[in-house]
Amino acid sequence: MIEHVARPRAGTRWRRAAGALCWLAAASTAAWAVLRLAGLDRGPLVQALAFTPYVAAWSPVPLVLALALRRRWPALLAAVASVALLGVVAPRAIASTPPRVSGPTVRLLTANLLAGAADPGTLVDLVRRHRVDVLAVQEFTPRAQAELDRLGLATLLPYRQLNPLDGTPGSGLYARFPIGDAGVRTHRGAWGFTQAYGTVTVPGAPAVRVESAHPAAPYALDQTGHWRADLAAQPPATPDGALRILAGDFNATLDHGPLRALLRTGYVDAADATGQGLVGTWGPYDGDPIPPVTIDHVLVDRRIAARAVDVLRLPGSDHRPVLATLTLPAG
């Protein structure tokens, strides 16, 4: 006697495949939300989490898919994940209320010069056109210093604390106002990045400590430890003491736990505060096929009001300069 085995109907197979697809899409988004909320930026996740805003933008798709296919539980999981991701990312595009301060306005520009390859004429033009008061540079070389001086930066910003070095470790701080108590911090990472710092005296305001930040880049798995150590070594804010500003290439986004820990000491990210926190500053600008991510920041003491942030262009660099317009407390 021959028995006939019933085969699943095409409709049944489609429903099963659709259900599996819903669960896969919802679970992957939920897993990313867990990693981000738990601060599990370890190993390869350090680089991956930099792209969290892109995952957040995509996160409603699994929800829509599950609803369209009437899959209740995948829809619920996708909804929770989407709300979580959008909840941590979307506020960066919304300006917050700044503190009420009545001191002088300072325009601060930070720029990574890509081992001195950035166009010096454009940088000097940005300083002149935007009436920059303080300039922080990273990957600052002796050749870059000479070219910037030749093009007039010494006249525009006569006060300085510079540590030009060949390659990527160099750092510099320029100002329109006097710089005192200056020095250079050296990180222990493989690249030995340095950070120039000094106390800038702005008329009508308390002195403010400014530092050109440049912790190690997590470009390889064996560098993530240096990256984490260098971020932990950044000077914390001093809410009950002197004003501080950290500006530079942090090699970290607001989705990285070490940078959020630094903010919790009493800093505010100026771009986040002005609704510009999702504007990319590093990635494809020198031709690399990398979606833009936001790793250049101006972190200011909570007593300083961030009024505006503009992300500019600098040919020859893989970074975009960040210009922050700040109001200091009256002194």
C-alpha positions in Angstrom: 0.0 0.0 0.0 1.4 3.4 -1.0 1.0 6.2 1.5 0.9 9.8 0.3 2.8 12.3 2.4 0.9 15.7 2.4 3.2 18.6 1.5 2.8 22.0 3.0 0.8 24.3 0.9 2.5 27.3 -0.7 0.5 29.6 1.5 1.7 27.8 4.7 5.3 27.9 3.6 5.0 31.7 2.9 3.4 32.3 6.4 6.2 30.4 8.1 8.9 32.3 6.1 7.2 35.6 6.8 7.1 34.8 10.5 10.7 33.9 10.6 11.7 37.1 8.7 9.7 39.2 11.2 11.4 37.5 14.2 14.8 37.9 12.6 14.4 41.6 11.8 12.8 42.4 15.2 15.4 40.4 17.2 18.4 42.0 15.4 17.1 45.5 16.1 16.4 44.5 19.7 19.9 43.0 20.1 21.4 46.3 18.9 19.2 48.3 21.4 20.4 46.0 24.3 24.1 46.5 23.3 23.7 50.3 23.1 21.6 50.7 26.3 23.9 48.4 28.3 27.0 50.1 27.1 28.6 46.9 25.7 31.1 48.6 23.5 33.8 46.0 23.6 36.0 44.5 20.8 34.4 44.9 17.3 31.3 46.4 18.9 33.3 49.6 19.5 33.3 50.4 15.8 29.9 49.0 15.1 28.1 51.1 17.7 29.3 54.3 16.0 26.7 53.6 13.4 23.8 53.4 15.9 22.0 56.4 14.3 21.7 54.5 11.1 20.2 51.5 12.9 17.8 53.7 14.8 16.6 55.3 11.5 16.0 51.7 10.1 14.4 50.4 13.3 10.7 51.2 12.4 11.0 49.0 9.3 10.8 45.7 11.3 7.8 47.1 13.1 6.0 48.0 9.9 6.8 44.6 8.5 5.5 42.8 11.5 2.3 44.9 11.5 1.7 44.4 7.8 2.0 40.6 8.2 0.0 40.6 11.4 2.7 39.1 13.6 1.8 40.4 17.1 4.8 39.3 19.2 7.5 40.3 16.6 5.7 43.6 16.3 5.8 44.2 20.1 9.5 43.4 20.2 10.3 45.6 17.2 8.2 48.5 18.8 10.2 48.3 22.1 13.5 48.2 20.2 12.6 51.1 17.9 11.4 53.3 20.8 14.6 52.6 22.7 16.9 53.4 19.8 15.1 56.4 18.6 14.8 57.6 22.2 18.6 57.8 22.6 19.3 59.1 19.1 16.5 61.5 18.1 17.1 64.1 20.9 20.4 65.0 19.3 18.5 66.7 16.5 16.5 68.8 19.0 18.0 71.9 20.6 17.9 72.2 24.4 17.5 75.3 26.5 21.0 76.8 27.2 21.9 78.2 30.6 21.2 81.9 31.2 24.6 83.6 31.0 25.5 87.1 30.0 29.3 87.0 29.4 31.2 87.4 26.2 30.7 85.2 23.1 33.6 83.0 22.0 33.8 81.2 18.7 35.8 78.0 18.9 36.9 75.9 16.0 38.4 72.4 16.1 40.0 70.7 13.1 41.8 67.4 12.5 44.5 68.1 9.9 45.1 64.5 8.8 48.8 64.4 9.5 49.1 67.9 8.1 47.5 67.2 4.8 44.6 69.5 5.2 44.6 72.7 3.1 46.1 75.5 5.3 44.7 78.2 3.2 41.1 77.0 3.8 41.7 76.7 7.5 43.1 80.3 7.8 40.2 81.5 5.7 37.7 79.8 8.1 39.4 81.5 11.0 39.2 84.8 9.4 35.7 84.5 7.9 34.1 83.2 11.1 36.1 85.5 13.4 37.3 82.4 15.4 38.7 83.2 18.8 40.1 79.8 19.8 41.4 77.1 17.4 42.2 73.5 18.5 44.0 71.4 15.9 44.9 67.7 15.9 47.4 65.7 13.7 49.4 69.0 13.6 52.8 68.9 11.9 55.7 71.3 11.7 55.0 71.9 8.1 51.4 72.7 8.9 52.5 75.2 11.5 54.9 77.0 9.1 52.2 77.2 6.3 49.5 78.5 8.7 51.9 81.2 10.0 52.9 82.1 6.4 49.2 82.6 5.5 48.5 84.9 8.5 47.3 82.7 11.3 49.9 84.2 13.7 48.3 87.6 13.2 44.7 86.4 13.6 45.4 84.2 16.6 48.7 85.4 18.2 48.6 83.4 21.4 49.5 79.7 21.1 50.5 76.5 22.8 51.8 74.2 20.1 53.3 70.7 19.9 53.8 70.1 16.1 55.1 66.5 15.3 55.5 64.6 12.1 52.7 62.2 11.4 49.6 62.1 13.5 50.6 62.8 17.2 50.9 66.6 17.0 48.5 69.0 18.7 48.0 72.7 18.9 46.0 75.5 20.6 45.7 79.0 19.2 43.8 81.9 20.7 43.0 85.6 20.1 43.4 86.0 23.9 46.3 85.3 26.2 47.0 81.7 27.1 48.5 80.8 30.4 49.3 77.7 32.5 49.9 75.8 29.2 51.3 72.4 28.5 51.0 69.2 26.5 49.5 65.9 27.5 50.8 62.7 25.9 48.7 59.5 25.7 50.2 56.0 26.0 48.5 54.5 23.0 50.3 53.1 20.1 50.2 56.4 18.2 51.2 58.5 21.2 48.7 61.3 20.4 49.3 64.5 22.3 46.9 67.2 23.6 47.9 70.8 23.8 46.1 72.8 26.6 46.1 76.1 28.3 44.0 78.6 30.2 42.5 81.2 28.0 41.8 84.6 29.5 38.7 86.2 27.8 37.9 89.8 28.9 34.7 89.9 30.9 34.7 86.2 31.7 36.3 83.8 34.1 39.4 82.0 32.8 38.6 78.9 30.9 40.8 75.8 30.5 40.8 74.7 26.8 42.3 71.4 25.6 42.7 70.0 22.1 41.4 66.4 22.6 42.7 63.4 20.6 42.4 60.0 22.3 43.4 56.9 20.4 41.4 55.6 17.5 39.8 52.1 17.8 40.8 51.2 14.3 41.8 47.6 15.3 40.8 45.2 18.0 44.2 45.6 19.8 43.7 49.3 20.0 40.3 49.4 21.8 42.1 49.2 25.2 44.2 52.3 24.4 41.0 54.0 23.1 39.2 53.3 26.4 42.2 54.3 28.5 42.7 57.6 26.6 39.0 58.5 26.9 39.2 57.7 30.7 42.3 60.0 31.0 40.5 63.0 29.6 40.2 65.8 32.2 36.8 65.7 33.9 34.7 68.7 34.1 35.0 70.7 37.3 31.4 72.0 38.0 32.5 73.7 41.3 35.8 74.9 39.9 37.3 76.5 36.8 35.5 76.4 33.5 36.7 73.7 31.0 36.3 73.0 27.3 37.5 69.9 25.5 37.4 70.2 21.8 38.8 67.9 19.1 38.7 64.4 17.5 37.4 62.1 20.3 37.3 59.0 18.0 34.0 58.3 19.8 30.3 59.1 19.3 27.6 59.7 21.8 26.7 56.0 21.5 30.0 55.1 23.2 29.9 54.5 26.9 33.3 56.1 27.7 32.3 59.4 26.1 29.0 59.4 27.9 30.9 58.8 31.1 33.0 61.9 30.4 29.9 64.0 29.8 28.4 62.9 33.1 31.3 64.6 34.9 29.7 68.0 34.0 30.2 68.6 30.3 27.6 69.3 27.6 28.2 68.3 23.9 27.7 71.6 22.1 26.3 69.9 18.9 23.9 67.8 20.9 22.7 70.9 22.8 22.1 72.9 19.6 20.3 70.2 17.7 23.3 69.4 15.4 24.3 66.1 17.2 23.6 63.9 14.1 25.7 65.8 11.6 28.6 63.7 10.5 32.2 64.9 11.0 34.3 61.9 9.8 34.0 59.3 7.1 33.9 59.8 3.4 35.5 63.2 3.1 38.8 62.0 1.8 37.3 59.3 -0.5 36.8 56.4 1.9 33.4 54.6 1.4 32.4 55.1 5.1 29.0 56.5 6.1 29.6 59.8 8.1 29.8 59.5 11.9 30.0 62.1 14.5 33.4 61.8 16.4 34.5 65.4 16.5 33.0 67.2 19.5 33.2 70.4 21.5 32.4 69.6 25.1 31.7 72.6 27.3 31.2 73.1 31.0 27.5 73.1 31.8 27.8 76.7 32.9 28.7 77.7 29.3 25.8 78.3 26.8 26.2 76.6 23.4 24.5 79.0 21.0 25.3 77.4 17.6 27.4 74.6 16.0 28.4 74.5 12.3 30.1 71.6 10.6 32.4 73.1 7.9 34.6 71.8 5.1 38.4 71.4 5.1 39.8 69.9 1.8 42.6 67.4 2.4 41.3 66.1 5.7 39.1 63.1 6.4 37.4 65.2 9.1 35.2 68.2 9.0 35.9 71.1 11.3 33.4 71.9 14.0 32.7 75.6 14.9 30.9 76.3 18.2 29.6 79.6 19.2 29.6 79.8 23.0 28.5 82.3 25.6 30.6 82.3 28.8 29.5 83.3 32.2 30.2 86.9 33.1 33.3 87.3 35.2 
